[in-house]
Amino acid sequence: MATLSSPGIGSGIDIGGIVSKLMSLEQAPLSKVNVRLVELNTQVSAFGALKSSISTFRDALDKLADLSKFKVYSATSSDTTLLSASATSAAGKGIYNIEVQRIAETHRMAASTTYADTGTTTIGTAGDTLTLTAGSKSFTIDIGGKTLASIRDSINQSAGNTGVTASLLKDDAGYHLSLAANTTGHDGALSATYSGSDVFALQTLNSDRNGSGGFTTADLDAVVKLENSFTVTSSSNTLSDAVEGVSMTLLKAGTLTLKIDRDTASVQNTVQGFAKSYSDVIALMKKMRGDVQKKDPSALNSIESQMRATLSRSANVDGSFGNVFEVGISTQKNGSLAVNAATLTSAMNNDYEGFAKLFADPTSGVAHNLRALADGFLDNGAFLDTRNQSLQRQIKSQRDQKTRLELRLTATQDRLTKQYNRLDSVIASLNGSGSALIAQLNAMTASTQQRN
């Protein structure tokens, strides 16, 4: 832009102030564009939040719109210090008497041979090897000429280690190599063979637990008796198929009962989540109608109207319930949903199958229909999508207009500055000529006075 180092110095005119005031008038259209851009971006943000809220609502409906999601069960142990459990949809209601006779153990062995130290005395001769087997898998390490600590480290750090942890024990006689299986039961049972002499004389530390007269790998397994009649043996302390659909973790020996029942608390939480997400959508649209969509709330009114109608529609399903208002759900004055936990629980207890179909029947279930409605709101080409595209086009148009206005304002400011600078120069020149003329007239007057 054209400038002077001191605009107005020749004429005394405040050129900068004049140009600034003129430009403030010229900038009025740009200010309107900036205001419009703020409005449009605010609408984009609001409709983005609405789309996210409806998406959350749709996700909440996923848990209610599928009959298989109602097949949830809880497993309750009468003594959680003995056994803990969980149930899947494959479970069935029932109460089971369980006796945990013993839990699975890891196989533990220790060397009878002792050594005076762990880092000085070498064992065996060069080339000697030790092969350790855990279950059905083996690996071999070199032990000849190594110290006890080095052999321990070789076992633990072996790339081929198949499930053995080595450590060192010290008693009054000296140091012993100790081995422990990483897996419980007979599946992790240990054995050792040597290419040279037996330098450790490993002995089992586990006891005879089945009364066979001596330790065998069967003593490592867990034993559980179901209903005082059926014996279950397992290498693991986790039983996944003793009771269909139930996973049990054995903790210690003892007797207990295990109750498998429908997890109505989980279903109730799901219904509460649905009610909250529905209410969040309604509240957000109410806020938008009082703000960004105050001038045109018709589309939001249509969305809310469709949600209400679908929620209220009677479900033609088998069972005791025809609509959600019969199972403890109610509409509040502000349009949100409330859930009466006691009524909801009573409905599930009275007719659980009918309750599930009310929501999840694939033809007329309320949650099924609401999910289809939400999908329609979120689809490409639906209102939310087209509204966003329209707003983005308007934003682009306003930004393009802003760029053009800014270029025009820059040119206008340059033009005005140059014009007033030229005016300043003209006035300065005229002022100079006037001063010279006055000086000449004064000189002529003085000369005349002297001659007289």
Secondary structure, DSSP 8 states (H G I E B T S, - for coil): ----SSTTTTT---HHHHHHHHHHHHTHHHHHHHHHHHHHHHHHHHHHHHHHHHHHHHHHHHTTS-GGGG--EEEEES-TTTEEEEE-TT---EEEEEEEEE---EEEEEESS-BS-SSS-EES-TT-EEEEEETTEEEEEE-TTEEHHHHHHHHHH-TT--SEEEEEEEETTEEEEEEEEEEESGGG-EEEEESS--SS-EEE-----S-SSS--GGGGSEEEEETTTEEEEESSSEEEEEETTEEEEE-SSEEEEEEEEE-HHHHHHHHHHHHHHHHHHHHHHHHHHTTTTSS--HHHHHHHHHHHHHHHS----SSS-SSGGGTTEEE-TTS-EEE-HHHHHHHHHH-HHHHHHHHH-TTT-HHHHHHHHHHHHHSTTSHHHHHHHHHHHHHHHHHHHHHHHHHHHHHHHHHHHHHHHHHHHHHHHHHHHHHHHHHHHHHHHHHHHHH-
